[in-house]
Amino acid sequence: MRATAETIPIIDLTPLNGGDQAARRAAARDFGSALEQIGFAVVVGHGLPEPLIEATYDSVKAFFALPLTEKMKYVIADQAKTRGYLPVGIESVARTLDKEQPADLCEALVFRILERETTRPPEAWAPNPWPDRPAALGQHVRDYCDAIYAFARRLYRVTALALDLPESFFDAAFADPSFSLRLVNYPDQPTPPLPNQLRYGAHHDYGGLTILRQDSAPGGLEICGRDGVWRDVPVIPHSFVINVGDLMSRWTNGRWRSTLHRVVNPPRHLTGSTQRLSMVLFTTPNEATEIVCLPTCSDAEHPPQFAPVRAGAYVHAKIAKSMELGAE
């Protein structure tokens, strides 16, 4: 299937679990086509167990229901945005694009995932802070991290196939990667937002591929098309949303799009709760990895257009920019 500017395609990854090479390559082509034309895809057939996803979601929602004083115990001041609790009002991601915009209307609990830690108990994942409440949160997050980490590694093999590279091409870059699981709560908005204030401002993701589990609450994810029109990202049951970050776009010489996106506010006329919860995995290669144009993404007519960058330095600079609001 071919994606269009008007739709975000739904890609079934089930064939990737079998031995039919033609079916595997067809699914990879569909995946690559979506990320080339739109920069986003909705994937089903991913293989993650739905009961685990739902249990993790429920534990995370229970954490965000705790009093602010309880949640503030898990703030790590010198690791802001890379791990620990982030209260509402300390970041504005639109600033990464030099846009002056009020603080984003969300809070988050962030865990850093390292490959060597996925087989260890959560208390050994230092310096991640592990909340005491709810009691099941640590185990649920650990199990979810195991599952989503394995899925991410499979997804990079799909990525290699889609880019006409050997399936194992990205293995070295992700041998000891920097993955960040960001559990994001968008609270109800009892008072109107400030002018130009959003749940999450318009921005590009910074790293490789982003893997998002979203819910269906109003006030959701939108992407900006090539025509400048903002469109909703559909909520498909039992799916994940995959999108391209800046480093992946640079790797592919701009062939895969790092698309502008945002999370909008719920309509003011709605009654009842509009709370929204997202579970987002940001995948970044080993911080020392040099991001240079892939061998299949340039030719005489399309020479490399981006200077090489170190993965860690690029991402950390973006994070620092988004947190400038908190330093004022």
Sequence and secondary structure as in RCSB ss.txt:
>XXXX:A:sequence
MRATAETIPIIDLTPLNGGDQAARRAAARDFGSALEQIGFAVVVGHGLPEPLIEATYDSVKAFFALPLTEKMKYV
IADQAKTRGYLPVGIESVARTLDKEQPADLCEALVFRILERETTRPPEAWAPNPWPDRPAALGQHVRDYCDAIYA
FARRLYRVTALALDLPESFFDAAFADPSFSLRLVNYPDQPTPPLPNQLRYGAHHDYGGLTILRQDSAPGGLEICG
RDGVWRDVPVIPHSFVINVGDLMSRWTNGRWRSTLHRVVNPPRHLTGSTQRLSMVLFTTPNEATEIVCLPTCSDA
EHPPQFAPVRAGAYVHAKIAKSMELGAE
>XXXX:A:secstr
   BTTB  EEE GGGGSS HHHHHHHHHHHHHHHHHTSEEEEE     HHHHHHHHHHHHHHHTS HHHHGGG 
 GGGTTTSEEE TTS  GGGGGT      S EEEEEEE GGGTTS GGGSTT    SSSTTHHHHHHHHHHHHHH
HHHHHHHHHHHHTTS TTTTTTTTSS EEEEEEEEE   SS   TT  SEEEE   SSEEEEE    SS EEEE 
TTS EEE    TT EEEEE HHHHHHTTTSS    EEE    TT  S   EEEEEEEEE  TT EE   TTS  S
SS   S  EEHHHHHHHHHHHHTGGGG 
